[in-house]
Amino acid sequence: MSLYLTRLFLTLLLKPRPARTERGDVPGWVLITVMTAGLVVAIWKLAGDQLATMLRNALSSVSNK
């Protein structure tokens, strides 16, 4: 079993990868990070007070038990 896994690992490791000739303007992870941050800011602006109240209520209910 370990010989099989070693061969599989080496095959995947030494497999030649195609050269990347095209590059996008913005990598996907950057776009996702920026969009997530924008959503967090928008939600916080719209419901910041309610979220803070919910958190306080949840924490006080846990500490009272």
N, C-alpha and C positions, 0 to 999 in steps of 0.2 A: 504494500500500500504506500509506504513512504517513498519507494523508488518511483512509483507512478506519479505521486505528487511532486517529487523533485523534477521529473521529466516535464510534467505539465508546467511547473513554475519556470523552468529554464526556457521552454518553448515560448511561453508568453513574454518572458523577459527579453529574449533575444530576437523576437519577431520584428522584422524591419517595419517601421512606421512610415506611412506616406508623408511626404513633405507638404507642409501647409503653404499653399500659394495665395490663398485668400484670407484676408483679415477683415473683420467687421469694424465699424466705427467705434462702437462701445461694447465691451464684453458683456455677456448676459448677466453675470453676477453683479456687475456694477449697476446695471439697470434695475435689477430686482432689489438691490440694497437701497437705491435712491427712492424707488417707488414705495418700498416698505416704510422708509423714514417719512416720506410725504403723507402716507396714510396715518401713521402714528400721530404726526403733528395735527392733521386735520381732525382726527377723532378727539385728540386731547383738547383742541380749541372748542369743538362743539359740545363735548360732554365732560370736560375736566372736573367741574364741580361735582357732578353726579358720580363720576368714577372715584373721586376722593372720598365722598360720603359713603359709597359702597364699601370701600376699603376700610374706612374707620369702623363701620358697622360690623364688618366681617371680623376684624381684629378684636373688637370689643366683645363680640359674642364668643369668640374662642377663649379669650382671657377670663371671661366670667364663669366658665364651666369648670 
